Structure formats: structure tokens, C-alpha cells
């Protein structure tokens, strides 16, 4: 398992070592030991899965403290553009984002620490998305940022007329007005 730094501190791409032969493949998708060796504090609390079709944009979601969550995300089938936005006010990368392609082909994962908003866009016909969280879901602390925020200017790689966004996600605040006290 290889831990790859991104341009934002504490946000990592996880690249598994894939062992394959004519029977299929095997890889370690999470290792407490590897994370500890790389000074990444992450103890999964729950694991979630979603299935979505092309054009779906989910996010940008986060939870306030004490229910904020770190996430380790990956794609089981299909392909998504995964996005993490730094909401840590004292961070030099506050308001910046990183986007990466996660797919069943590249088997990459994205580690998103507490203090980030997270979202993804489905680029394939459909995608099954899995994520582990290190804290319980708490509806009262759930927040979001509108996916098409002008300040963040995220290129979701989907034409506007093809996007499928929930009513809830269409009504989130913009970045400048979001509630992000961690």
C-alpha cells in the first residue's frame, strides 16, 4: 500500500499493491499498521455504500464537531471524480480543493481527514461507491456546500444539463456562508 501526498496537507491518495493472476486479484484495502506508520490517525466506525448513475453529483457534505468525520473512500465498480474541500480556517489551503479519479480499474482510494467537505460525481454509466467513516452520522451536525459554488469553481466533468443532484444538495449554502466551526 502506497500513501501519496496531495497538494493539501493531510489529504492522501492510497494506492494499493494489487496481487493478480488468472484467478483474479487481491489487495489490502486498509491497514491500521500502514496508516500508523504514516502518522495517519483513522479508526473506522462504520462503512457505507451507494450506487448512482451517470451524472449524479453527491455533496459537498461534512459534519460539525464533535461529529466531524474522516473518510476513506473508494469505488467498487465504475468511475467517479472525487472532491475534497479544505474547511480548516487556520489551514494555508483553506478553501482549496483536490479532485481525483477513483475507479474500479485504478483501485485508488482517497483519505479525507476531519475538517473537509466531500463530494463526488459519477462519470461512468453507474458506480458503486464505498466509504468508511471514523465517527457516527449525526443529522443535526450535517452541513453542506452547494456543488456549483462560484468561489470553489469545481469542474465536475459533467455537462450542466446532464447533472443529477438531490433537492437537499441543490439547497446547500455557498462556501463563503457555510457553517464550518470545527
C-alpha positions in Angstrom: 0.0 0.0 0.0 1.4 3.3 -1.1 0.5 6.6 0.6 0.6 9.5 -1.9 0.7 13.2 -0.6 -1.6 15.7 -2.4 -1.1 19.4 -2.6 -3.2 19.7 0.6 -1.7 18.6 3.9 -3.3 15.6 5.5 -5.3 14.6 2.3 -3.9 11.4 0.8 -4.3 9.1 -2.2 -4.0 5.5 -1.2 -2.7 3.2 -3.9 -3.0 -0.5 -3.1 -0.5 -3.2 -4.1 -2.6 -5.4 -6.3 -1.7 -9.1 -6.5 -3.3 -10.7 -9.5 -3.2 -13.8 -11.6 -5.5 -15.8 -13.9 -7.9 -16.3 -10.9 -8.5 -12.6 -10.3 -6.8 -10.3 -7.8 -6.3 -9.5 -4.1 -5.3 -6.3 -2.3 -5.3 -4.9 1.2 -7.8 -2.0 1.2 -7.0 -0.7 4.7 -4.2 -1.3 7.2 -4.1 0.2 10.6 -0.4 -0.5 10.7 0.3 1.3 7.4 -1.8 4.3 8.4 0.0 4.5 11.8 3.4 4.2 10.1 2.5 7.2 8.0 1.1 9.2 11.0 -2.5 9.0 9.8 -5.0 8.7 12.6 -8.0 6.7 11.4 -10.1 4.1 13.1 -13.2 3.2 11.1 -16.5 3.4 12.9 -18.9 2.4 10.1 -18.8 1.6 6.4 -21.3 2.9 3.8 -22.1 2.1 0.2 -24.1 3.9 -2.5 -25.0 3.2 -6.1 -25.5 6.0 -8.6 -25.9 6.5 -12.3 -24.0 8.8 -14.7 -24.3 12.5 -13.9 -25.1 12.1 -10.2 -23.3 14.6 -8.0 -23.4 13.9 -4.3 -22.1 16.6 -2.0 -20.4 18.6 -0.8 -21.1 17.1 2.6 -19.5 17.4 6.1 -20.4 17.2 9.8 -19.6 19.7 12.5 -17.6 18.7 15.7 -18.0 16.7 17.8 -19.4 14.6 15.0 -17.0 15.5 12.2 -15.8 12.5 10.2 -12.6 11.4 8.5 -13.4 9.2 5.5 -11.6 6.6 3.4 -13.4 6.3 0.1 -13.2 4.1 -3.0 -15.1 2.8 -6.0 -16.2 -0.8 -6.2 -17.5 -0.5 -9.8 -17.4 2.3 -12.3 -15.7 5.7 -12.1 -16.1 8.9 -10.2 -14.5 12.3 -9.8 -13.9 12.6 -6.1 -13.5 16.0 -4.5 -12.4 17.2 -1.0 -12.5 20.9 0.1 -10.4 22.1 2.9 -12.7 23.8 5.5 -10.0 24.2 8.2 -9.9 28.0 8.8 -6.3 28.0 10.0 -5.0 26.0 7.1 -2.9 27.6 4.4 -5.1 25.6 1.9 -8.4 26.8 3.4 -11.0 27.0 0.5 -8.8 24.9 -1.8 -9.9 21.5 -3.2 -8.3 18.4 -4.6 -10.1 16.2 -7.2 -9.1 12.8 -8.3 -10.5 10.0 -10.4 -11.4 6.9 -8.4 -12.4 3.8 -10.4 -12.7 0.0 -10.2 -9.8 -0.1 -12.6 -7.3 2.0 -10.7 -8.5 0.8 -7.3 -7.2 4.0 -5.7 -8.7 5.3 -2.5 -8.9 8.9 -1.1 -8.3 9.6 2.6 -10.2 12.7 3.7 -9.5 13.9 7.2 -11.9 15.7 9.5 -12.3 19.4 8.5 -13.1 18.7 4.9 -16.2 18.8 2.8 -16.5 15.8 0.4 -18.4 15.0 -2.8 -18.3 13.0 -5.9 -19.6 12.9 -9.5 -20.3 9.7 -11.4 -18.5 9.6 -14.7 -19.4 6.0 -15.8 -22.9 4.6 -16.6 -23.2 3.7 -12.9 -20.9 3.5 -10.0 -20.8 1.7 -6.6 -19.1 3.9 -4.1 -17.9 2.7 -0.6 -16.6 4.8 2.3 -15.5 4.1 5.8 -16.1 6.8 8.4 -14.4 7.3 11.8 -17.5 8.7 13.5 -21.2 8.3 13.8 -23.6 10.0 11.4 -25.4 12.8 13.2 -28.2 14.6 11.2 -28.2 17.7 13.4 -24.5 18.3 12.7 -24.7 17.6 9.0 -23.9 20.5 6.7 -23.2 21.0 3.0 -21.8 23.4 0.4 -23.6 23.9 -2.9 -21.8 21.8 -5.5 -21.6 24.5 -8.1 -20.2 27.2 -5.8 -18.6 30.0 -7.8 -15.7 30.6 -5.3 -14.7 26.9 -5.3 -15.2 26.6 -9.1 -15.1 22.8 -9.2 -15.1 21.2 -12.6 -17.2 18.1 -12.0 -16.5 16.8 -15.6 -20.3 16.6 -16.3 -22.2 19.0 -18.6 -24.7 21.1 -16.6 -27.7 19.7 -18.5 -26.7 16.1 -17.5 -26.2 16.6 -13.8 -28.5 14.8 -11.3 -28.4 16.5 -7.9 -30.7 15.9 -4.9 -33.0 18.7 -3.8 -31.1 18.8 -0.5 -27.8 19.2 -2.2 -29.2 21.9 -4.5 -30.1 24.0 -1.4 -26.8 24.0 0.5 -25.1 27.3 1.3 -22.2 28.6 -0.7 -18.7 28.3 0.6 -18.5 31.9 1.9 -21.6 31.4 4.1 -21.1 27.8 5.2 -21.0 26.8 8.8 -17.6 25.2 9.4 -16.7 25.6 13.0 -14.5 22.5 13.7 
